């Protein structure tokens, strides 16, 4: 979910910068808000990685305690 959110944010960043390359200064407001999906997706990915690492450490610790 985080990766999809991050990729959607990157698409919105492209949409925001595309008018500048075309010579226009008009910027769609919704696209500017959509660019915030990039950092939100990045945070979601990082939280998922940290949660997975903690679960793996917990499982390894329990395996050591049992054996």
PQR file of N, CA, C, O and H, with PARSE charges and radii, in Angstrom:
ATOM      1  N   UNK A   1       0.825  -1.183   0.000 -0.4000 1.5000
ATOM      2  CA  UNK A   1       0.000   0.000   0.000 -0.0000 2.0000
ATOM      3  C   UNK A   1       0.877   1.257   0.000  0.5500 1.7000
ATOM      4  O   UNK A   1       0.588   2.233  -0.692 -0.5500 1.4000
ATOM      5  N   UNK A   2       1.940   1.210   0.783 -0.4000 1.5000
ATOM      6  CA  UNK A   2       2.833   2.354   0.832 -0.0000 2.0000
ATOM      7  C   UNK A   2       3.521   2.605  -0.491  0.5500 1.7000
ATOM      8  O   UNK A   2       3.686   3.752  -0.906 -0.5500 1.4000
ATOM      9  H   UNK A   2       2.175   0.417   1.345  0.4000 1.0000
ATOM     10  N   UNK A   3       3.927   1.521  -1.160 -0.4000 1.5000
ATOM     11  CA  UNK A   3       4.602   1.671  -2.449 -0.0000 2.0000
ATOM     12  C   UNK A   3       3.650   2.246  -3.502  0.5500 1.7000
ATOM     13  O   UNK A   3       4.056   3.073  -4.318 -0.5500 1.4000
ATOM     14  H   UNK A   3       3.793   0.589  -0.823  0.4000 1.0000
ATOM     15  N   UNK A   4       2.402   1.814  -3.485 -0.4000 1.5000
ATOM     16  CA  UNK A   4       1.428   2.347  -4.435 -0.0000 2.0000
ATOM     17  C   UNK A   4       1.159   3.819  -4.171  0.5500 1.7000
ATOM     18  O   UNK A   4       1.021   4.608  -5.105 -0.5500 1.4000
ATOM     19  H   UNK A   4       2.073   1.142  -2.821  0.4000 1.0000
ATOM     20  N   UNK A   5       1.085   4.185  -2.907 -0.4000 1.5000
ATOM     21  CA  UNK A   5       0.874   5.579  -2.529 -0.0000 2.0000
ATOM     22  C   UNK A   5       2.070   6.428  -2.968  0.5500 1.7000
ATOM     23  O   UNK A   5       1.895   7.538  -3.471 -0.5500 1.4000
ATOM     24  H   UNK A   5       1.197   3.544  -2.148  0.4000 1.0000
ATOM     25  N   UNK A   6       3.268   5.910  -2.780 -0.4000 1.5000
ATOM     26  CA  UNK A   6       4.480   6.617  -3.178 -0.0000 2.0000
ATOM     27  C   UNK A   6       4.518   6.813  -4.694  0.5500 1.7000
ATOM     28  O   UNK A   6       4.839   7.900  -5.173 -0.5500 1.4000
ATOM     29  H   UNK A   6       3.410   5.008  -2.372  0.4000 1.0000
ATOM     30  N   UNK A   7       4.192   5.767  -5.444 -0.4000 1.5000
ATOM     31  CA  UNK A   7       4.193   5.875  -6.905 -0.0000 2.0000
ATOM     32  C   UNK A   7       3.126   6.852  -7.392  0.5500 1.7000
ATOM     33  O   UNK A   7       3.353   7.592  -8.350 -0.5500 1.4000
ATOM     34  H   UNK A   7       3.932   4.883  -5.056  0.4000 1.0000
ATOM     35  N   UNK A   8       1.978   6.859  -6.746 -0.4000 1.5000
ATOM     36  CA  UNK A   8       0.940   7.829  -7.117 -0.0000 2.0000
ATOM     37  C   UNK A   8       1.431   9.247  -6.850  0.5500 1.7000
ATOM     38  O   UNK A   8       1.157  10.155  -7.635 -0.5500 1.4000
ATOM     39  H   UNK A   8       1.793   6.258  -5.969  0.4000 1.0000
ATOM     40  N   UNK A   9       2.148   9.445  -5.761 -0.4000 1.5000
ATOM     41  CA  UNK A   9       2.720  10.748  -5.468 -0.0000 2.0000
ATOM     42  C   UNK A   9       3.718  11.174  -6.529  0.5500 1.7000
ATOM     43  O   UNK A   9       3.760  12.345  -6.906 -0.5500 1.4000
ATOM     44  H   UNK A   9       2.370   8.708  -5.123  0.4000 1.0000
ATOM     45  N   UNK A  10       4.518  10.240  -7.013 -0.4000 1.5000
ATOM     46  CA  UNK A  10       5.475  10.554  -8.081 -0.0000 2.0000
ATOM     47  C   UNK A  10       4.757  10.941  -9.371  0.5500 1.7000
ATOM     48  O   UNK A  10       5.207  11.831 -10.093 -0.5500 1.4000
ATOM     49  H   UNK A  10       4.483   9.288  -6.708  0.4000 1.0000
ATOM     50  N   UNK A  11       3.653  10.279  -9.657 -0.4000 1.5000
ATOM     51  CA  UNK A  11       2.870  10.635 -10.849 -0.0000 2.0000
ATOM     52  C   UNK A  11       2.332  12.053 -10.705  0.5500 1.7000
ATOM     53  O   UNK A  11       2.365  12.831 -11.659 -0.5500 1.4000
ATOM     54  H   UNK A  11       3.287   9.556  -9.071  0.4000 1.0000
ATOM     55  N   UNK A  12       1.842  12.390  -9.527 -0.4000 1.5000
ATOM     56  CA  UNK A  12       1.339  13.745  -9.300 -0.0000 2.0000
ATOM     57  C   UNK A  12       2.449  14.788  -9.399  0.5500 1.7000
ATOM     58  O   UNK A  12       2.214  15.899  -9.874 -0.5500 1.4000
ATOM     59  H   UNK A  12       1.815  11.758  -8.752  0.4000 1.0000
ATOM     60  N   UNK A  13       3.643  14.441  -8.960 -0.4000 1.5000
ATOM     61  CA  UNK A  13       4.768  15.370  -9.110 -0.0000 2.0000
ATOM     62  C   UNK A  13       5.026  15.622 -10.590  0.5500 1.7000
ATOM     63  O   UNK A  13       5.278  16.756 -10.996 -0.5500 1.4000
ATOM     64  H   UNK A  13       3.834  13.538  -8.574  0.4000 1.0000
ATOM     65  N   UNK A  14       4.962  14.574 -11.386 -0.4000 1.5000
ATOM     66  CA  UNK A  14       5.114  14.743 -12.828 -0.0000 2.0000
ATOM     67  C   UNK A  14       4.024  15.615 -13.423  0.5500 1.7000
ATOM     68  O   UNK A  14       4.287  16.425 -14.312 -0.5500 1.4000
ATOM     69  H   UNK A  14       4.756  13.653 -11.056  0.4000 1.0000
ATOM     70  N   UNK A  15       2.803  15.454 -12.937 -0.4000 1.5000
ATOM     71  CA  UNK A  15       1.686  16.264 -13.431 -0.0000 2.0000
ATOM     72  C   UNK A  15       1.875  17.727 -13.054  0.5500 1.7000
ATOM     73  O   UNK A  15       1.524  18.620 -13.823 -0.5500 1.4000
ATOM     74  H   UNK A  15       2.589  14.796 -12.215  0.4000 1.0000
ATOM     75  N   UNK A  16       2.426  17.970 -11.880 -0.4000 1.5000
ATOM     76  CA  UNK A  16       2.646  19.352 -11.443 -0.0000 2.0000
ATOM     77  C   UNK A  16       3.725  20.018 -12.281  0.5500 1.7000
ATOM     78  O   UNK A  16       3.586  21.187 -12.643 -0.5500 1.4000
ATOM     79  H   UNK A  16       2.711  17.244 -11.254  0.4000 1.0000
ATOM     80  N   UNK A  17       4.797  19.299 -12.599 -0.4000 1.5000
ATOM     81  CA  UNK A  17       5.903  19.902 -13.335 -0.0000 2.0000
ATOM     82  C   UNK A  17       5.695  19.923 -14.839  0.5500 1.7000
ATOM     83  O   UNK A  17       6.364  20.685 -15.537 -0.5500 1.4000
ATOM     84  H   UNK A  17       4.909  18.350 -12.306  0.4000 1.0000
ATOM     85  N   UNK A  18       4.797  19.117 -15.352 -0.4000 1.5000
ATOM     86  CA  UNK A  18       4.566  19.057 -16.796 -0.0000 2.0000
ATOM     87  C   UNK A  18       4.157  20.400 -17.397  0.5500 1.7000
ATOM     88  O   UNK A  18       4.675  20.738 -18.461 -0.5500 1.4000
ATOM     89  H   UNK A  18       4.253  18.498 -14.785  0.4000 1.0000
ATOM     90  N   UNK A  19       3.263  21.195 -16.793 -0.4000 1.5000
ATOM     91  CA  UNK A  19       2.916  22.501 -17.384 -0.0000 2.0000
ATOM     92  C   UNK A  19       4.104  23.458 -17.476  0.5500 1.7000
ATOM     93  O   UNK A  19       4.151  24.279 -18.392 -0.5500 1.4000
ATOM     94  H   UNK A  19       2.842  20.920 -15.929  0.4000 1.0000
ATOM     95  N   UNK A  20       5.049  23.376 -16.569 -0.4000 1.5000
ATOM     96  CA  UNK A  20       6.219  24.251 -16.633 -0.0000 2.0000
ATOM     97  C   UNK A  20       7.086  23.920 -17.846  0.5500 1.7000
ATOM     98  O   UNK A  20       7.653  24.822 -18.463 -0.5500 1.4000
ATOM     99  H   UNK A  20       5.011  22.709 -15.825  0.4000 1.0000
ATOM    100  N   UNK A  21       7.193  22.650 -18.190 -0.4000 1.5000
ATOM    101  CA  UNK A  21       7.965  22.262 -19.369 -0.0000 2.0000
ATOM    102  C   UNK A  21       7.234  22.640 -20.649  0.5500 1.7000
ATOM    103  O   UNK A  21       7.861  22.826 -21.692 -0.5500 1.4000
ATOM    104  H   UNK A  21       6.733  21.917 -17.688  0.4000 1.0000
ATOM    105  N   UNK A  22       5.915  22.754 -20.573 -0.4000 1.5000
ATOM    106  CA  UNK A  22       5.126  23.127 -21.748 -0.0000 2.0000
ATOM    107  C   UNK A  22       5.066  24.645 -21.921  0.5500 1.7000
ATOM    108  O   UNK A  22       4.510  25.128 -22.907 -0.5500 1.4000
ATOM    109  H   UNK A  22       5.406  22.602 -19.726  0.4000 1.0000
ATOM    110  N   UNK A  23       5.625  25.399 -20.986 -0.4000 1.5000
ATOM    111  CA  UNK A  23       5.648  26.850 -21.102 -0.0000 2.0000
ATOM    112  C   UNK A  23       4.523  27.553 -20.381  0.5500 1.7000
ATOM    113  O   UNK A  23       4.390  28.771 -20.505 -0.5500 1.4000
ATOM    114  H   UNK A  23       6.077  25.007 -20.184  0.4000 1.0000
ATOM    115  N   UNK A  24       3.720  26.845 -19.644 -0.4000 1.5000
ATOM    116  CA  UNK A  24       2.609  27.448 -18.912 -0.0000 2.0000
ATOM    117  C   UNK A  24       2.952  27.500 -17.430  0.5500 1.7000
ATOM    118  O   UNK A  24       3.711  26.669 -16.930 -0.5500 1.4000
ATOM    119  H   UNK A  24       3.827  25.856 -19.543  0.4000 1.0000
ATOM    120  N   UNK A  25       2.397  28.467 -16.741 -0.4000 1.5000
ATOM    121  CA  UNK A  25       2.631  28.536 -15.299 -0.0000 2.0000
ATOM    122  C   UNK A  25       1.403  28.074 -14.513  0.5500 1.7000
ATOM    123  O   UNK A  25       1.397  28.114 -13.283 -0.5500 1.4000
ATOM    124  H   UNK A  25       1.781  29.142 -17.147  0.4000 1.0000
ATOM    125  N   UNK A  26       0.371  27.638 -15.221 -0.4000 1.5000
ATOM    126  CA  UNK A  26      -0.836  27.152 -14.547 -0.0000 2.0000
ATOM    127  C   UNK A  26      -0.537  25.809 -13.895  0.5500 1.7000
ATOM    128  O   UNK A  26       0.083  24.928 -14.491 -0.5500 1.4000
ATOM    129  H   UNK A  26       0.376  27.606 -16.221  0.4000 1.0000
ATOM    130  N   UNK A  27      -0.988  25.680 -12.679 -0.4000 1.5000
ATOM    131  CA  UNK A  27      -0.742  24.462 -11.930 -0.0000 2.0000
ATOM    132  C   UNK A  27      -2.051  23.960 -11.352  0.5500 1.7000
ATOM    133  O   UNK A  27      -2.728  24.702 -10.640 -0.5500 1.4000
ATOM    134  H   UNK A  27      -1.493  26.395 -12.195  0.4000 1.0000
ATOM    135  N   UNK A  28      -2.427  22.715 -11.639 -0.4000 1.5000
ATOM    136  CA  UNK A  28      -3.664  22.182 -11.068 -0.0000 2.0000
ATOM    137  C   UNK A  28      -3.544  22.028  -9.550  0.5500 1.7000
ATOM    138  O   UNK A  28      -2.591  21.425  -9.057 -0.5500 1.4000
ATOM    139  H   UNK A  28      -1.877  22.113 -12.217  0.4000 1.0000
ATOM    140  N   UNK A  29      -4.499  22.567  -8.826 -0.4000 1.5000
ATOM    141  CA  UNK A  29      -4.445  22.546  -7.360 -0.0000 2.0000
ATOM    142  C   UNK A  29      -4.559  21.125  -6.813  0.5500 1.7000
ATOM    143  O   UNK A  29      -3.892  20.781  -5.837 -0.5500 1.4000
ATOM    144  H   UNK A  29      -5.274  23.056  -9.227  0.4000 1.0000
ATOM    145  N   UNK A  30      -5.389  20.308  -7.429 -0.4000 1.5000
ATOM    146  CA  UNK A  30      -5.546  18.940  -6.948 -0.0000 2.0000
ATOM    147  C   UNK A  30      -4.252  18.154  -7.109  0.5500 1.7000
ATOM    148  O   UNK A  30      -3.916  17.324  -6.265 -0.5500 1.4000
ATOM    149  H   UNK A  30      -5.930  20.587  -8.222  0.4000 1.0000
ATOM    150  N   UNK A  31      -3.536  18.411  -8.176 -0.4000 1.5000
ATOM    151  CA  UNK A  31      -2.269  17.716  -8.382 -0.0000 2.0000
ATOM    152  C   UNK A  31      -1.249  18.148  -7.335  0.5500 1.7000
ATOM    153  O   UNK A  31      -0.446  17.330  -6.885 -0.5500 1.4000
ATOM    154  H   UNK A  31      -3.809  19.085  -8.863  0.4000 1.0000
ATOM    155  N   UNK A  32      -1.265  19.411  -6.943 -0.4000 1.5000
ATOM    156  CA  UNK A  32      -0.345  19.879  -5.913 -0.0000 2.0000
ATOM    157  C   UNK A  32      -0.632  19.185  -4.585  0.5500 1.7000
ATOM    158  O   UNK A  32       0.294  18.846  -3.848 -0.5500 1.4000
ATOM    159  H   UNK A  32      -1.917  20.076  -7.308  0.4000 1.0000
ATOM    160  N   UNK A  33      -1.889  18.978  -4.283 -0.4000 1.5000
ATOM    161  CA  UNK A  33      -2.253  18.255  -3.064 -0.0000 2.0000
ATOM    162  C   UNK A  33      -1.866  16.787  -3.204  0.5500 1.7000
ATOM    163  O   UNK A  33      -1.433  16.166  -2.234 -0.5500 1.4000
ATOM    164  H   UNK A  33      -2.641  19.254  -4.882  0.4000 1.0000
ATOM    165  N   UNK A  34      -2.019  16.232  -4.396 -0.4000 1.5000
ATOM    166  CA  UNK A  34      -1.674  14.824  -4.634 -0.0000 2.0000
ATOM    167  C   UNK A  34      -0.195  14.527  -4.481  0.5500 1.7000
ATOM    168  O   UNK A  34       0.186  13.383  -4.234 -0.5500 1.4000
ATOM    169  H   UNK A  34      -2.370  16.736  -5.184  0.4000 1.0000
ATOM    170  N   UNK A  35       0.643  15.545  -4.626 -0.4000 1.5000
ATOM    171  CA  UNK A  35       2.077  15.312  -4.454 -0.0000 2.0000
ATOM    172  C   UNK A  35       2.416  14.894  -3.028  0.5500 1.7000
ATOM    173  O   UNK A  35       3.469  14.307  -2.784 -0.5500 1.4000
ATOM    174  H   UNK A  35       0.333  16.475  -4.827  0.4000 1.0000
ATOM    175  N   UNK A  36       1.536  15.192  -2.099 -0.4000 1.5000
ATOM    176  CA  UNK A  36       1.773  14.789  -0.710 -0.0000 2.0000
ATOM    177  C   UNK A  36       1.660  13.277  -0.526  0.5500 1.7000
ATOM    178  O   UNK A  36       2.059  12.752   0.513 -0.5500 1.4000
ATOM    179  H   UNK A  36       0.680  15.669  -2.298  0.4000 1.0000
ATOM    180  N   UNK A  37       1.122  12.575  -1.521 -0.4000 1.5000
ATOM    181  CA  UNK A  37       1.052  11.120  -1.436 -0.0000 2.0000
ATOM    182  C   UNK A  37       2.446  10.493  -1.455  0.5500 1.7000
ATOM    183  O   UNK A  37       2.650   9.415  -0.896 -0.5500 1.4000
ATOM    184  H   UNK A  37       0.798  13.002  -2.366  0.4000 1.0000
ATOM    185  N   UNK A  38       3.399  11.160  -2.091 -0.4000 1.5000
ATOM    186  CA  UNK A  38       4.761  10.623  -2.153 -0.0000 2.0000
ATOM    187  C   UNK A  38       5.379  10.458  -0.773  0.5500 1.7000
ATOM    188  O   UNK A  38       5.769   9.348  -0.410 -0.5500 1.4000
ATOM    189  H   UNK A  38       3.234  12.036  -2.544  0.4000 1.0000
ATOM    190  N   UNK A  39       5.480  11.531   0.008 -0.4000 1.5000
ATOM    191  CA  UNK A  39       6.048  11.378   1.352 -0.0000 2.0000
ATOM    192  C   UNK A  39       5.219  10.475   2.267  0.5500 1.7000
ATOM    193  O   UNK A  39       5.776   9.741   3.084 -0.5500 1.4000
ATOM    194  H   UNK A  39       5.163  12.432  -0.287  0.4000 1.0000
ATOM    195  N   UNK A  40       3.907  10.527   2.134 -0.4000 1.5000
ATOM    196  CA  UNK A  40       3.050   9.664   2.957 -0.0000 2.0000
ATOM    197  C   UNK A  40       3.324   8.201   2.615  0.5500 1.7000
ATOM    198  O   UNK A  40       3.439   7.363   3.510 -0.5500 1.4000
ATOM    199  H   UNK A  40       3.455  11.123   1.471  0.4000 1.0000
ATOM    200  N   UNK A  41       3.427   7.897   1.334 -0.4000 1.5000
ATOM    201  CA  UNK A  41       3.747   6.528   0.922 -0.0000 2.0000
ATOM    202  C   UNK A  41       5.113   6.091   1.411  0.5500 1.7000
ATOM    203  O   UNK A  41       5.294   4.946   1.824 -0.5500 1.4000
ATOM    204  H   UNK A  41       3.334   8.577   0.608  0.4000 1.0000
ATOM    205  N   UNK A  42       6.083   7.009   1.364 -0.4000 1.5000
ATOM    206  CA  UNK A  42       7.435   6.696   1.842 -0.0000 2.0000
ATOM    207  C   UNK A  42       7.406   6.349   3.325  0.5500 1.7000
ATOM    208  O   UNK A  42       8.053   5.393   3.754 -0.5500 1.4000
ATOM    209  H   UNK A  42       5.936   7.939   1.028  0.4000 1.0000
ATOM    210  N   UNK A  43       6.661   7.118   4.105 -0.4000 1.5000
ATOM    211  CA  UNK A  43       6.549   6.849   5.545 -0.0000 2.0000
ATOM    212  C   UNK A  43       5.861   5.508   5.778  0.5500 1.7000
ATOM    213  O   UNK A  43       6.272   4.747   6.653 -0.5500 1.4000
ATOM    214  H   UNK A  43       6.136   7.895   3.757  0.4000 1.0000
ATOM    215  N   UNK A  44       4.820   5.214   5.004 -0.4000 1.5000
ATOM    216  CA  UNK A  44       4.131   3.926   5.158 -0.0000 2.0000
ATOM    217  C   UNK A  44       5.064   2.755   4.861  0.5500 1.7000
ATOM    218  O   UNK A  44       5.030   1.739   5.556 -0.5500 1.4000
ATOM    219  H   UNK A  44       4.487   5.832   4.293  0.4000 1.0000
ATOM    220  N   UNK A  45       5.895   2.895   3.832 -0.4000 1.5000
ATOM    221  CA  UNK A  45       6.851   1.842   3.506 -0.0000 2.0000
ATOM    222  C   UNK A  45       7.855   1.666   4.641  0.5500 1.7000
ATOM    223  O   UNK A  45       8.155   0.538   5.032 -0.5500 1.4000
ATOM    224  H   UNK A  45       5.922   3.720   3.267  0.4000 1.0000
ATOM    225  N   UNK A  46       8.373   2.766   5.172 -0.4000 1.5000
ATOM    226  CA  UNK A  46       9.335   2.675   6.268 -0.0000 2.0000
ATOM    227  C   UNK A  46       8.717   2.047   7.510  0.5500 1.7000
ATOM    228  O   UNK A  46       9.357   1.234   8.178 -0.5500 1.4000
ATOM    229  H   UNK A  46       8.128   3.683   4.855  0.4000 1.0000
ATOM    230  N   UNK A  47       7.480   2.415   7.825 -0.4000 1.5000
ATOM    231  CA  UNK A  47       6.800   1.825   8.982 -0.0000 2.0000
ATOM    232  C   UNK A  47       6.614   0.327   8.769  0.5500 1.7000
ATOM    233  O   UNK A  47       6.793  -0.452   9.705 -0.5500 1.4000
ATOM    234  H   UNK A  47       6.960   3.075   7.282  0.4000 1.0000
ATOM    235  N   UNK A  48       6.264  -0.083   7.576 -0.4000 1.5000
ATOM    236  CA  UNK A  48       6.109  -1.504   7.282 -0.0000 2.0000
ATOM    237  C   UNK A  48       7.412  -2.267   7.424  0.5500 1.7000
ATOM    238  O   UNK A  48       7.425  -3.388   7.932 -0.5500 1.4000
ATOM    239  H   UNK A  48       6.119   0.550   6.815  0.4000 1.0000
ATOM    240  N   UNK A  49       8.503  -1.673   6.982 -0.4000 1.5000
ATOM    241  CA  UNK A  49       9.814  -2.327   7.099 -0.0000 2.0000
ATOM    242  C   UNK A  49      10.205  -2.469   8.567  0.5500 1.7000
ATOM    243  O   UNK A  49      10.694  -3.519   8.983 -0.5500 1.4000
ATOM    244  H   UNK A  49       8.493  -0.763   6.569  0.4000 1.0000
ATOM    245  N   UNK A  50       9.992  -1.426   9.339 -0.4000 1.5000
ATOM    246  CA  UNK A  50      10.339  -1.476  10.761 -0.0000 2.0000
ATOM    247  C   UNK A  50       9.488  -2.515  11.477  0.5500 1.7000
ATOM    248  O   UNK A  50      10.007  -3.276  12.294 -0.5500 1.4000
ATOM    249  H   UNK A  50       9.594  -0.573   9.001  0.4000 1.0000
ATOM    250  N   UNK A  51       8.193  -2.561  11.186 -0.4000 1.5000
ATOM    251  CA  UNK A  51       7.321  -3.553  11.835 -0.0000 2.0000
ATOM    252  C   UNK A  51       7.741  -4.973  11.486  0.5500 1.7000
ATOM    253  O   UNK A  51       7.734  -5.852  12.348 -0.5500 1.4000
ATOM    254  H   UNK A  51       7.771  -1.943  10.522  0.4000 1.0000
ATOM    255  N   UNK A  52       8.111  -5.207  10.216 -0.4000 1.5000
ATOM    256  CA  UNK A  52       8.542  -6.537   9.797 -0.0000 2.0000
ATOM    257  C   UNK A  52       9.845  -6.925  10.482  0.5500 1.7000
ATOM    258  O   UNK A  52      10.004  -8.068  10.910 -0.5500 1.4000
ATOM    259  H   UNK A  52       8.118  -4.493   9.516  0.4000 1.0000
ATOM    260  N   UNK A  53      10.774  -5.988  10.589 -0.4000 1.5000
ATOM    261  CA  UNK A  53      12.044  -6.279  11.253 -0.0000 2.0000
ATOM    262  C   UNK A  53      11.835  -6.597  12.725  0.5500 1.7000
ATOM    263  O   UNK A  53      12.460  -7.512  13.262 -0.5500 1.4000
ATOM    264  H   UNK A  53      10.645  -5.060  10.241  0.4000 1.0000
ATOM    265  N   UNK A  54      10.961  -5.846  13.376 -0.4000 1.5000
ATOM    266  CA  UNK A  54      10.695  -6.111  14.788 -0.0000 2.0000
ATOM    267  C   UNK A  54      10.043  -7.477  14.973  0.5500 1.7000
ATOM    268  O   UNK A  54      10.356  -8.189  15.927 -0.5500 1.4000
ATOM    269  H   UNK A  54      10.454  -5.103  12.940  0.4000 1.0000
ATOM    270  N   UNK A  55       9.137  -7.848  14.068 -0.4000 1.5000
ATOM    271  CA  UNK A  55       8.495  -9.167  14.159 -0.0000 2.0000
ATOM    272  C   UNK A  55       9.523 -10.282  13.947  0.5500 1.7000
ATOM    273  O   UNK A  55       9.487 -11.300  14.638 -0.5500 1.4000
ATOM    274  H   UNK A  55       8.883  -7.270  13.293  0.4000 1.0000
ATOM    275  N   UNK A  56      10.432 -10.091  12.998 -0.4000 1.5000
ATOM    276  CA  UNK A  56      11.475 -11.093  12.764 -0.0000 2.0000
ATOM    277  C   UNK A  56      12.390 -11.223  13.980  0.5500 1.7000
ATOM    278  O   UNK A  56      12.751 -12.335  14.365 -0.5500 1.4000
ATOM    279  H   UNK A  56      10.461  -9.264  12.437  0.4000 1.0000
ATOM    280  N   UNK A  57      12.766 -10.101  14.583 -0.4000 1.5000
ATOM    281  CA  UNK A  57      13.611 -10.144  15.780 -0.0000 2.0000
ATOM    282  C   UNK A  57      12.904 -10.841  16.930  0.5500 1.7000
ATOM    283  O   UNK A  57      13.512 -11.616  17.668 -0.5500 1.4000
ATOM    284  H   UNK A  57      12.473  -9.198  14.270  0.4000 1.0000
ATOM    285  N   UNK A  58      11.611 -10.558  17.077 -0.4000 1.5000
ATOM    286  CA  UNK A  58      10.833 -11.182  18.144 -0.0000 2.0000
ATOM    287  C   UNK A  58      10.761 -12.694  17.929  0.5500 1.7000
ATOM    288  O   UNK A  58      10.906 -13.461  18.880 -0.5500 1.4000
ATOM    289  H   UNK A  58      11.118  -9.929  16.477  0.4000 1.0000
ATOM    290  N   UNK A  59      10.538 -13.124  16.694 -0.4000 1.5000
ATOM    291  CA  UNK A  59      10.461 -14.557  16.400 -0.0000 2.0000
ATOM    292  C   UNK A  59      11.807 -15.234  16.637  0.5500 1.7000
ATOM    293  O   UNK A  59      11.857 -16.350  17.156 -0.5500 1.4000
ATOM    294  H   UNK A  59      10.421 -12.501  15.921  0.4000 1.0000
ATOM    295  N   UNK A  60      12.884 -14.575  16.266 -0.4000 1.5000
ATOM    296  CA  UNK A  60      14.224 -15.163  16.492 -0.0000 2.0000
ATOM    297  C   UNK A  60      14.528 -15.255  17.975  0.5500 1.7000
ATOM    298  O   UNK A  60      15.109 -16.240  18.430 -0.5500 1.4000
ATOM    299  H   UNK A  60      12.843 -13.669  15.845  0.4000 1.0000
ATOM    300  N   UNK A  61      14.141 -14.237  18.737 -0.4000 1.5000
ATOM    301  CA  UNK A  61      14.363 -14.252  20.181 -0.0000 2.0000
ATOM    302  C   UNK A  61      13.576 -15.379  20.836  0.5500 1.7000
ATOM    303  O   UNK A  61      14.091 -16.064  21.719 -0.5500 1.4000
ATOM    304  H   UNK A  61      13.669 -13.436  18.367  0.4000 1.0000
ATOM    305  N   UNK A  62      12.323 -15.575  20.406 -0.4000 1.5000
ATOM    306  CA  UNK A  62      11.507 -16.657  20.959 -0.0000 2.0000
ATOM    307  C   UNK A  62      12.079 -18.024  20.607  0.5500 1.7000
ATOM    308  O   UNK A  62      12.026 -18.952  21.414 -0.5500 1.4000
ATOM    309  H   UNK A  62      11.904 -15.018  19.689  0.4000 1.0000
ATOM    310  N   UNK A  63      12.626 -18.146  19.399 -0.4000 1.5000
ATOM    311  CA  UNK A  63      13.229 -19.424  18.997 -0.0000 2.0000
ATOM    312  C   UNK A  63      14.467 -19.718  19.836  0.5500 1.7000
ATOM    313  O   UNK A  63      14.715 -20.872  20.187 -0.5500 1.4000
ATOM    314  H   UNK A  63      12.670 -17.392  18.743  0.4000 1.0000
ATOM    315  N   UNK A  64      15.245 -18.691  20.159 -0.4000 1.5000
ATOM    316  CA  UNK A  64      16.412 -18.892  21.005 -0.0000 2.0000
ATOM    317  C   UNK A  64      16.023 -19.278  22.430  0.5500 1.7000
ATOM    318  O   UNK A  64      16.684 -20.107  23.056 -0.5500 1.4000
ATOM    319  H   UNK A  64      15.043 -17.754  19.873  0.4000 1.0000
ATOM    320  N   UNK A  65      14.954 -18.678  22.937 -0.4000 1.5000
ATOM    321  CA  UNK A  65      14.510 -18.972  24.290 -0.0000 2.0000
ATOM    322  C   UNK A  65      13.946 -20.383  24.406  0.5500 1.7000
ATOM    323  O   UNK A  65      14.070 -21.013  25.456 -0.5500 1.4000
ATOM    324  H   UNK A  65      14.417 -18.005  22.428  0.4000 1.0000
ATOM    325  N   UNK A  66      13.332 -20.883  23.344 -0.4000 1.5000
ATOM    326  CA  UNK A  66      12.772 -22.236  23.356 -0.0000 2.0000
ATOM    327  C   UNK A  66      13.861 -23.299  23.237  0.5500 1.7000
ATOM    328  O   UNK A  66      13.760 -24.372  23.832 -0.5500 1.4000
ATOM    329  H   UNK A  66      13.232 -20.371  22.491  0.4000 1.0000
ATOM    330  N   UNK A  67      14.897 -22.992  22.469 -0.4000 1.5000
ATOM    331  CA  UNK A  67      15.898 -24.017  22.156 -0.0000 2.0000
ATOM    332  C   UNK A  67      17.036 -23.996  23.056  0.5500 1.7000
ATOM    333  O   UNK A  67      17.954 -24.804  22.910 -0.5500 1.4000
ATOM    334  H   UNK A  67      14.979 -22.120  21.986  0.4000 1.0000
TER
END
